[in-house]
Amino acid sequence: MMQFSLLASLVALVPLAVAIPASPVADANLPGSTANVAGLHAVARAAGKLYLGTATDNNELTNTAYTAILEAPNMFGQITAENSMKWLPSWVTSGNFNAAQLTSIIQNHCGTLVGRYKGRVWDVVNEPLNDDGSFRSDVFFNTLGENYIPIALRTAKAADPNAKVYINDFNIEGTGAKATAMKNLVRTLKSQGVPIDGIGLQSHFIVGQVPTTLVQNMQEFVALGVEVAITELDIRMTLPETAALLEQQKNDYQTVISACQAVPGCVGITLWDFTDEFSFIPSTFPGMGAACPWDQVRGIS
């Protein structure tokens, strides 16, 4: 199963999952692994979920140690293109298009990509909200208001009626103003007959700070008639690593996975890359890192 992202802060059209053949795999770099440990995707499937996946991107695929883990049988059942499918070019942002022109541009982009890569799960609208629940300002919202969202979702679904279309955002994992705004958006879209299949909870967490309302919040989304997925999971810490931080991180990963397992409408989990070697955390959050299940040195370098 593959997920794509369509429009940067509008539509991040990215495929969410790719099926992998079932067979056991062992990897000494997986914490706690043994010679007969099944792949992570196999474990997720056995627990009733659709997949456990990872993000990856083109610049990582020449690293043979990395790809050996990425391609191990049934290790990952879903692949997200981390950045390559995102779309917010300067000719769109600086084009001074009117509402009709920008609508046509969105429809052409979303319709072309979804129609070309059928059978995917699409992150159609990515990060539309501010933390206070208001809509983020960008060329799409500034020109079309909230209407850009149903335009993108309807176009994507029309291009492939069998695709699943998602809205994806961060800081909506626990209850609060932003999560409430996203739930209200789902209600509005459904009342208008706009297709919306799922909500992606990015889940870029900090060690010791996984929301205590994660299960409740997912249940509230599912009650609105959408599925949820944890789409970009990593759990960062302030460096240097310590034994205490690593133990808490292990507990936090277990908490997140258990939360998804507790909610039938949580269909799967995607790691935001599986190794610290390619994590975006150090460059985005200086002084923080060690966020991924595989260590940088032990795992890939």
Buried (B, 14 or more C-beta within 10 A) or exposed (E): BBBBBBBBBBBBBBBBBBEBEEEEBEBEBBEEEEEEBBBBBBBBBEEEBBBBBBBBBEEBEEBEEBBEBBEBBBBBBBBBBBBEBBBBEEEBEEBEBEEEEBBEBBBEBBBEBBBEBEEBBBBBBBBBBBBEBEBBEBBBBEBBEBEBBBBBBBBBBBBBEEBBBBBBBBBBBBBBBBBBBBBEBBEBBBEEEBBBBBBBBBBBBBBEEBBEBBBEBBBBBBEBEBBBBBBBBBBBBBBEBEEEBBEBBBEBBEBBBEBBBEBEBBBBBBBBBBBBBBBBBBEEBEEBBBBBBBBBEEBBE
